[in-house]
């Protein structure tokens, strides 16, 4: 599959954003995932939102299937983990399989990795030998699918990479948060700034005490029908320490639309004679 420089949607309409989190250590509970909440935070700070996320263990077949689906989606997908050079790191190889291209040592990645190895030797007070087995093995971290481009790593210079197929673009970063998060920020700020919509999203809701979702569903459906572009949400709770059984009922979307939709929602609650708690606003 031929690769392009960037997804065509990166400079036009807002793309959908996805996240693939790779690693047995997450699924086994050995490590707690920190990427999902952080990526949501990074996107939200730019007026964007995460559309979906997926967890995949260190199984090459499953990783390949997930990546093939990501490339075919037309979405912007971040993939964390598995890009090292140990036996349990499969992501680079699976990305090549998903795209149907060969692996090759990226020349810029090679230079950056060699610079990192030189810096490390200097820190440890030893001479740098490019032909040393450890240094040669480290170059595997720069073996990417043919046509890939690098994502700079400000922590230790060893880059991530991104590949763009006929439709989707997938951005590969390490599993370590200290590296992954600034690299994801770089991708967003470098390639998707035109999509930023800061202050173009707001969420307004109210705590509805003791109500049932089934009772309020017709009202929710009516609000979405009457206000296209606004999403209605309900978050029920049965054991909240302050409110007990309740529903957080609200709307989210563009500020101008949300203001009118929320007013209609509040008016629609009156016939139900429900007791209301505090209002909540997020932007």
N, C-alpha and C positions, 0 to 999 in steps of 0.2 A: 504494500500500500504506500503510495507516495506521501511524503510529509510536506507540510507547508510551514510558513513562518509563524502564523498566528491564526486562530479561528476567525472566520469572517465576521462573526457576531461581536467580537471584542471591541469594535469601534462603533457599533450601531445599537441595536436594542439590547436591553438588559438580558444577559444569559442566565440560565439556571446554574446554580452552584451545587456541587456534590463533594462528598468526602469519603474516601476509602481508608480505613485504618487497618493496617496489616500487622499481624504478630500473634503467635500462640500465647505469649505472655499476657496479652490483654484478655483473651478468651478463657485462659486458665485462672485468671484472677491474681496472678503473680504480681502484675502491675496494674494500677488503675489508669484508665484512659483519661488523659487531660486534654487531648486534641479537640474533641467535639465541642466542649464549652468555649475553648479559646478561639476556634475558627468561627463560631457563631459571633463571638465578641468582635473579632477583627472585621468580619463582614458588616456587622451592625454599625460599627464606627464609620463605615463608608456608605451607609444608607442601603446596604445590600442584605441579603438573607440567605441562609443555607436551606436548600430545597430537600436534600436527603443525605443520609449517611449509611455506611455499610461497614461491618466488621468482618474480616477474613483472616483465618489462621494461616500458618506457614505451609500451605498446601499449594504446590505449583499449578495444578489443574484448576483449582478454585480461583486462585489469583488471576490466572490467564482469562478465565471466563469473565470475572469481574472487570478486568481491564478492557477486554474486547467490548463488553457492553458499554463501558465508559467512553471509549473512542467512538462508538457508533451513536452515542446519545446526542451529540451536538452541544454538550454541556461543558462547563469549566469544572474539572474534577481535580481535587487535591488528593494525592496518595501519600500516606505517611508510613515509613518503615520498610525494612527489607532491602535497602539499596546498598548495604555493606558488601563485604567480600568474604563472609564466613559461610559454612555449609548450609545454614538455615536462612540465608538471604537469597531470595528467589525473584525479587520484584523486577530487577533489570532484565533478567532473562525472560520473564513472563511478559513484560512489555513488548519485547522484540517478537515473541511468539504471537501476541495479540495483534500486532501490526503486520506480521508476515514479512519482517525485515531481518537482516543480519545484525549481530553485535559487532561493535568496533570501538577501539580506544579513541576517545575524543581528544584531539590535540590540545585544546585549551584546558580540558580537565587534566590531562597528563602534566601539563606545565604547572598547574595549581597544586596538584598532589605532590609533585617533586619539590615544589617550593615549601610545602608543608613538611615534608620529610627532612629537608635541609634545616628548616627552623627548629624542628624537634631535635635533630642531632646537635645543633648549636646549644639548645637549652640544656641538653644532657652532657655537654662537654666532650663530644666525640666527633670524629670526622664523618662526613657524609659520603657514602659509597653507593652510587646509583645502581650498581649491579648486585648489591646485597640482596639476599633472598627476600627479606622482609619488605624492602623498598619495591622490589619487582612485584611482589604480591599486592602491595597497596595500590598499584596501578589498576588492578581489577575494579576498583571503585570508580574508575573513569571509563569503564567499558559500557557504553550505552547503545541503545538501538540506533541503527544507521539513520542519520538525519536529525538526531536529537540536538537540542541546544541546552546550554547550561543555565542553572540557577545559582547565583553566587551564594556562598556560605560565609557570613561574616565572623563566625565563631572560630573555624579552623581551616578555612579556605577550600576544604574538600567539597566540590559542588554537588548539587542535585541536578536534575535535568527535566526537560519537558519535551513532549512529542505531540504533534498535531497531525491528525489524520485527515481523511476526507471531510469529516464533520467535527468530531469532538477533540478537545485538547485536554491532556492529562499532565499534571505537574507533580513531579516526584521529589519528595524531601525525606530526610532521615526521620527516624522515630523519636529522636531526642528533642524534647520541646525547646531547649536552649538554641538549637539549630533550626528546627522546623519552623517555628513561629516567625522569626524575622525573614526567613526565606519566603514564606507565604505572603507576608506583608510586601516583600519586594515584587512578587508576581502581581499582586493586586495594584500596587502603586505604579508599576512600570507598564503593565499591559492592559489594565482595566479601569484606569482613572476616568475614562470617558463614560463609564457606566455608573460612576458614583452618584448617589442621590441623597446626600446628607440632608436631614430635616425634611425629607419627602415622605416620611412614614411615621405614623403615630398609632398608638393603641389606647383605647379608652374602655374601661370596664367598671362594673359595679358588683358588689357582693350581694347576692340574693339569698336570703336566709331561709332554710327549711323547704326549699322548692324542689320539684322533680324535673329532670331534664325533659322527660316525655311531655310534660305539661307545657313547657316553654318552646318546644320544637317548632310548632307552627309559627310562632312569632319570629324565631330565628330564620326560618325559611322565607318569611315575608320580607324581612330586612334585606336579605341577600338578593331577593327578586327585585325589590324596589331601588336598591343602590348597587348597581353593577360596579365591580372593581373593589368592593368592600367585602372583607371576610368576617363572618360572625364566628365567635368561638365560645365554648362553655367548658369550664374546668371544674368538675365536681369534686367535693371533698366530703368525707363522712366523719372524720375525727379531728378536725382542726382544733387546736387547744383554745383558740379565742372565739371562733365563729361556729364551732360544731359542724353539723351537716349544712353545707351551703354550696352554691354555684357561683363561680366568678364568671359573669356573663358580659361579653363585650364585643367590640368591633375593632378592626385594624385596617389600615390602608392610608391613602393620601389624606393629609390633614383636612382639606376642604370637604372631602367626601365623608370622612369620619365624623366631623362635627354634626352634619345633618343626620347621618345614620344613627349616631348615638342618641340624639334628641328623639328620633323616632322610636328607638329601642326603649328609652325611658318612658315615653308616652305609652308604648305598647304594654308595659308592665303594670300600668295602673289598674286595668280590669281584673288582674289576678289577685289584687289586694295582698301582695307579698310584702314582707318586711325587708327593707334594704339596709345594707351596711355601707361602708365607705366606698368612695369612688377611687379608681386607680387610673393613672395616666403614665404611659411610657412613650418615649420617642427616641 
